[in-house]
Amino acid sequence: MSATGTALHGRDLAKSYGRKVVFAGITFGVAPGETLLVTGRNGSGKSTLARILCGVLSPTGGTLRLEPDPGENHADRVHLFGLVAPYLQVYEEFTAAENLAIATRIRGAIPDTSRIRALLDRVGLNNRKDDPVRGFSSGMKQRVKYAMALVHEPHVLVLDEPMANLDAEGGAMVRDVMREQAKHRTLIVATNDLTDCERFDVRVDLSGSARG
């Protein structure tokens, strides 16, 4: 199978809040079938850059180009992405299966019960699919986030601190997800632990400059 999906090209990306510059001059290119690794010390802006790449935040400088270009429709651009991060919230009053159904509807699609079951099985939660998420551990909630991010088969999967709150079994699940995404689509991993990412093609170090 040939690589399919969306390429990202950042040129001189910058983000600041008032006089505080989070980062500046970030340039990179990552194509389908490749992995972009974002590193940097705590507070260097890894999460900020991850959210910019997903379209959740806007840069204060530079340009971010998608290829092929989905046009000016913000919803079309956002739907290309899946994001997993410790700061994202799940719907605790609903079950795991209901969370995935909600995520599907948000993407403008009709929930597929068999796909939801398969995704929850993939992240190790099929036996808890009908349980309210409020009773889940932090690691189980992180697994729900992975299933929600994958429900629409994103062209670009962005993982911010991918192993957060996960045990060894959960970490193995994440590595499997990463390997599958990196085969034909685009994977972005933001972490300060290099053991989180088995391989990468392009690296952006927010403590310095981008390099491939």
Order of alpha helices (4+ residues) and beta strands (2+ residues): beta-beta-beta-alpha-beta-alpha-beta-alpha-alpha-alpha-beta-alpha-beta-beta-beta
